[in-house]
Amino acid sequence: MSSQAGGTLARHEGRDRKLEPRKTAVLVVDAQNAELEPEIFENHPEFADALKSRALPAMRKLLEAARGRGAEVIYTVIEALTKDGRDRSLDHKLSNILVPRGSRLAQVIEDVAPQDDEIVLPKTSSGVFNSTNLDYVLRNLGIENVIVAGFVTDQCVDMAIRDGADRGYYMVCAQDACAAYTQERHETALRAFGGYCRVQDVEEIVRDL
């Protein structure tokens, strides 16, 4: 409603906002060697197929476009600050999730690896905004729009989208550059958090950059 001082209703752009590159960051979530482990692929064959045939190629395309247009690229990976993981969240301890400091499993997958001085933030919870200084970094960089890609859609990607929206960022999910352990879980997650972001294929996002 209008303010008591006689002001008018605020006008909002909706979900079709143009993405100005200098105010936009691509956030790559957990695209790390831990997700390429044979045990993961054996237990989750749909994930293995989605990773190789769809998600990683789409992610490469997104990163190439973002870098070419001058957008920021930021990575987060699951990696403890200690070798024994004593700094992990309770949830990660209960779930037996441990990627020790300096482990090969914490390194970004070679096909989509960081370039130059791109930022990589280690985290020890599902939510990158909860266990890193990402919010502080984004604000220092003048970022308003955050495009999220990575793994897995219904866990760490989901939390990045929701938490980013709550902190006032304009969130976009690059749906074909994300994957979950099953296609059903991937699609269900997109429907569940779609109210917090714009859900698009990489080709559509690139056209808006």
C-alpha positions in Angstrom: 0.0 0.0 0.0 1.0 3.6 -0.3 2.9 5.1 2.6 1.2 7.5 5.0 3.4 10.3 3.6 1.7 9.9 0.3 4.3 7.8 -1.5 3.5 5.5 -4.4 3.9 1.7 -4.6 7.4 0.5 -5.3 7.9 -0.9 -8.8 9.7 -4.2 -9.3 11.2 -5.7 -12.5 10.0 -9.2 -11.9 12.0 -12.2 -13.1 12.9 -10.9 -16.6 15.7 -8.6 -15.4 18.6 -8.0 -17.8 21.9 -9.3 -16.3 24.6 -6.6 -16.4 27.9 -8.5 -16.5 29.8 -6.2 -14.1 27.1 -6.7 -11.5 26.8 -10.5 -12.1 28.6 -13.5 -10.7 28.5 -17.1 -11.7 28.6 -19.3 -8.6 29.8 -22.8 -9.3 28.8 -25.1 -6.4 30.7 -28.2 -5.5 31.9 -29.1 -9.1 34.8 -31.0 -7.5 36.7 -34.3 -7.8 34.7 -35.8 -4.9 31.7 -36.0 -7.3 33.7 -38.0 -9.8 34.5 -40.9 -7.4 33.7 -44.3 -8.7 31.5 -45.1 -5.7 29.3 -42.0 -6.5 28.9 -43.1 -10.2 28.2 -46.7 -9.3 25.5 -45.8 -6.7 24.0 -43.0 -8.9 24.2 -43.9 -12.6 21.7 -41.2 -13.6 24.0 -38.6 -12.0 27.0 -39.9 -13.8 25.2 -39.7 -17.1 23.8 -36.2 -16.4 27.2 -34.9 -15.4 29.0 -36.1 -18.5 26.3 -35.6 -21.2 24.6 -32.4 -20.0 25.8 -30.6 -16.8 29.6 -30.2 -17.4 29.2 -29.2 -21.1 26.6 -26.6 -20.1 28.8 -25.4 -17.3 31.7 -24.9 -19.6 29.6 -22.9 -22.0 28.3 -20.7 -19.1 31.8 -20.1 -17.8 33.1 -19.2 -21.2 30.3 -16.7 -21.8 30.6 -15.2 -18.3 34.4 -14.7 -18.7 34.0 -13.3 -22.2 31.5 -10.7 -21.0 33.4 -9.7 -17.9 31.2 -11.3 -15.2 32.7 -12.6 -12.1 33.2 -16.4 -11.6 33.3 -17.7 -8.1 33.6 -21.4 -6.9 32.8 -23.1 -3.7 33.9 -26.6 -2.8 33.3 -28.8 0.2 36.7 -28.8 2.0 37.4 -28.8 5.7 39.7 -26.2 7.2 41.5 -29.1 9.0 42.8 -32.5 8.0 40.6 -34.4 10.5 37.5 -32.3 9.7 36.9 -31.2 13.3 35.6 -27.8 12.0 32.8 -29.4 10.0 29.1 -28.7 10.7 27.3 -31.2 12.8 25.3 -32.2 9.8 28.5 -33.1 7.8 29.8 -35.0 10.8 26.6 -37.0 11.2 26.5 -37.6 7.4 30.1 -38.7 7.4 31.0 -36.0 4.8 34.7 -35.3 5.0 37.0 -33.7 2.4 40.2 -33.0 4.3 42.1 -29.7 3.8 44.3 -29.9 0.7 42.7 -33.1 -0.6 42.6 -33.9 -4.3 38.8 -34.5 -3.8 38.4 -30.8 -3.0 39.9 -29.6 -6.3 37.5 -28.3 -8.9 36.9 -30.7 -11.8 39.6 -30.0 -14.5 37.1 -29.4 -17.3 35.6 -26.4 -15.4 38.6 -25.4 -13.4 39.2 -21.8 -12.2 41.2 -19.4 -14.3 43.7 -16.7 -13.3 42.7 -15.3 -9.9 39.1 -16.5 -9.7 37.9 -17.0 -6.2 37.5 -20.5 -4.6 35.7 -20.6 -1.2 35.9 -23.9 0.9 32.8 -24.7 2.9 31.9 -27.2 5.5 28.1 -27.1 5.3 25.5 -27.4 2.6 24.8 -23.7 2.5 27.7 -21.6 1.0 26.2 -18.5 2.6 26.3 -20.1 6.0 29.9 -21.4 6.2 31.8 -18.9 4.0 32.2 -15.2 3.6 30.5 -15.3 0.2 28.0 -12.5 1.1 30.8 -10.2 2.2 32.8 -11.0 -1.0 29.8 -10.5 -3.3 29.0 -7.1 -1.8 32.7 -6.0 -2.0 32.6 -6.9 -5.7 29.4 -5.0 -6.3 27.5 -8.1 -7.3 23.7 -7.9 -7.5 22.9 -11.0 -9.7 24.0 -14.5 -9.0 23.8 -17.3 -11.5 24.1 -20.7 -9.8 25.4 -23.9 -11.4 26.7 -27.1 -9.8 25.9 -30.1 -7.7 23.7 -31.4 -6.4 20.5 -29.6 -7.4 18.4 -30.6 -4.4 21.0 -30.0 -1.7 23.8 -27.4 -2.0 22.4 -25.7 -5.1 19.0 -25.4 -3.5 20.5 -23.8 -0.4 22.6 -21.4 -2.4 19.5 -20.2 -4.3 17.2 -19.8 -1.3 19.9 -18.2 1.0 21.0 -15.8 -1.8 17.4 -14.7 -2.4 16.9 -14.0 1.3 20.0 -11.8 1.3 18.7 -9.7 -1.5 20.5 -11.1 -4.6 18.7 -11.6 -7.9 19.2 -15.4 -8.3 19.2 -17.3 -11.5 19.5 -21.1 -11.7 21.3 -22.5 -14.8 19.2 -25.7 -14.7 21.1 -27.6 -17.4 24.4 -26.9 -15.7 23.1 -28.6 -12.5 22.5 -32.2 -11.6 21.2 -34.3 -8.8 21.6 -38.0 -8.1 18.4 -38.8 -10.0 16.6 -36.8 -12.7 13.5 -36.9 -10.6 15.3 -35.3 -7.7 16.7 -32.7 -10.1 13.3 -31.8 -11.5 11.6 -31.8 -8.1 14.2 -29.4 -6.7 13.8 -27.0 -9.6 10.1 -26.8 -9.0 10.6 -26.4 -5.3 13.0 -23.5 -5.3 11.8 -21.9 -8.6 9.9 -19.3 -6.6 13.2 -17.9 -5.3 14.9 -17.5 -8.7 14.7 -17.5 -12.4 15.2 -21.0 -13.8 16.8 -21.0 -17.3 19.0 -23.1 -19.6 22.5 -21.8 -20.2 21.7 -20.6 -23.7 18.9 -18.4 -22.4 21.1 -17.0 -19.7 23.9 -16.2 -22.1 21.5 -14.2 -24.3 20.6 -12.1 -21.2 24.2 -11.3 -20.3 
